Amino acid sequence: MHGAGDHGFTAALAGIAREKGVAGYVGDGTNRWPAVHRSDAATLVRLALADPQASPVVHAIAEEGIPARRIAEAIGDAVGVPVASVDPGDVDDHFGWIGRFFSADIPRLQRTHPASPRLGADRADPARGPRCGCLRRSRRRLSGE
């Protein structure tokens, strides 16, 4: 997930890039991650909460199959660090808790009808500045509890 003010996976990866001085990707970086803008994800969650017949599990995806290397390149550009491969054996040491997620190859799960910027466009927006991150996905907060 991406978008101004987000605090999840992309923010964690950006923080690691700042700390390590390199935006890393695992191996050859061909493993894929889906992406969605936080506004589109919030819309999906709102719709799911409003419909008692909706599935208890939703997974918003606007873009599928973004190679991890491309994500690392966007983060590297945003935070001003070089991009480099991380050996699969060093994933836990380099990335910490998020390493196992970031090294996974995640296929398309469910398609949304996105209305917000794609990951590359969101990162390239000069008005955003060098921030990266994700929406804090809290069902309580979104449902008003």
C-alpha positions in Angstrom: 0.0 0.0 0.0 1.2 3.5 -0.7 0.2 7.1 -0.4 1.0 10.2 1.7 0.7 9.5 5.4 1.0 5.7 5.2 2.8 3.8 8.0 3.0 0.1 6.9 5.1 -2.0 4.5 6.4 0.7 2.2 7.2 3.0 5.2 9.1 0.1 6.8 11.1 -0.6 3.7 11.9 3.2 3.4 13.0 3.3 7.0 15.3 0.2 6.4 16.7 1.9 3.3 17.5 5.0 5.3 19.1 3.0 8.1 21.1 0.7 5.9 22.0 3.3 3.3 20.6 1.1 0.5 17.2 0.2 -0.8 17.4 -3.5 -1.0 15.5 -6.2 -2.9 16.0 -9.9 -2.5 18.0 -12.0 -5.0 17.3 -10.8 -8.5 14.3 -8.8 -7.5 11.8 -10.6 -9.7 9.5 -11.6 -6.9 6.3 -9.6 -7.2 4.2 -7.6 -4.9 0.7 -6.2 -5.6 0.1 -2.5 -4.8 -2.9 -0.3 -4.0 -3.2 3.4 -3.1 -4.4 3.8 0.5 -7.5 5.8 -0.6 -8.6 2.9 -2.8 -8.0 0.4 0.0 -9.9 2.5 2.4 -12.8 2.6 0.0 -12.8 -1.1 -0.3 -12.7 -1.5 3.5 -15.6 1.0 3.9 -17.7 -0.9 1.3 -16.9 -4.2 3.0 -17.9 -2.9 6.4 -21.1 -1.4 5.0 -22.2 -4.7 3.5 -23.0 -7.5 6.0 -23.0 -10.0 3.1 -19.5 -9.1 2.1 -16.6 -11.5 2.6 -14.9 -11.1 6.0 -11.6 -11.0 4.1 -10.8 -8.4 1.4 -7.6 -7.8 -0.4 -7.4 -4.6 -2.5 -5.0 -4.6 -5.5 -4.8 -2.0 -8.1 -1.5 -3.1 -9.6 -0.3 -6.7 -9.7 3.1 -8.2 -10.3 5.3 -5.2 -9.4 8.8 -6.6 -9.2 10.5 -6.0 -5.9 13.5 -4.5 -7.7 11.2 -1.8 -9.1 9.7 -1.1 -5.6 13.3 -0.8 -4.2 14.2 1.5 -7.1 11.2 3.8 -6.3 12.1 3.8 -2.6 15.8 4.4 -3.4 14.9 7.4 -5.5 12.5 8.7 -2.9 14.9 8.5 0.0 18.1 9.2 -2.0 20.0 5.9 -1.5 21.4 3.4 -4.0 19.6 0.2 -4.8 21.2 -3.2 -4.3 20.4 -6.9 -4.2 20.3 -8.6 -0.8 21.3 -12.3 -0.7 18.4 -14.5 0.3 20.4 -15.8 3.2 20.8 -12.3 4.6 17.1 -11.3 4.4 16.4 -11.5 8.1 19.5 -9.5 9.0 18.9 -6.8 6.4 15.1 -6.4 6.5 14.1 -7.7 9.9 10.5 -8.7 10.4 9.4 -7.6 6.9 12.0 -9.6 5.0 10.0 -12.7 4.7 7.0 -10.7 3.3 9.2 -8.7 0.9 10.9 -11.8 -0.4 7.6 -13.6 -1.2 6.2 -13.7 -4.7 2.6 -12.6 -4.3 0.3 -13.1 -7.2 -2.9 -11.2 -8.0 -5.6 -12.0 -5.4 -8.5 -9.6 -6.2 -8.9 -6.6 -8.5 -10.2 -3.2 -7.5 -11.2 -0.3 -9.7 -8.5 2.2 -8.7 -9.1 5.9 -8.7 -5.8 7.0 -7.1 -2.3 7.2 -8.4 -0.3 4.1 -9.2 2.8 3.3 -7.1 5.3 4.9 -9.6 3.3 8.0 -10.1 2.7 8.4 -6.4 6.4 8.2 -5.7 7.2 10.6 -8.5 4.9 13.3 -7.2 7.1 16.2 -6.1 4.4 17.5 -3.7 4.8 14.3 -1.6 8.5 14.8 -1.0 10.7 11.9 0.0 8.2 10.1 2.2 7.3 6.4 1.6 5.0 4.3 3.6 1.7 2.4 3.9 -1.7 2.9 5.3 -2.0 1.7 8.9 -4.7 -0.9 8.3 -6.9 -0.7 11.4 -10.4 -2.1 11.1 -11.2 -0.4 14.4 -10.2 3.0 13.2 -11.9 2.7 9.8 -15.1 1.3 11.3 -15.3 4.1 13.9 -14.9 1.8 16.9 
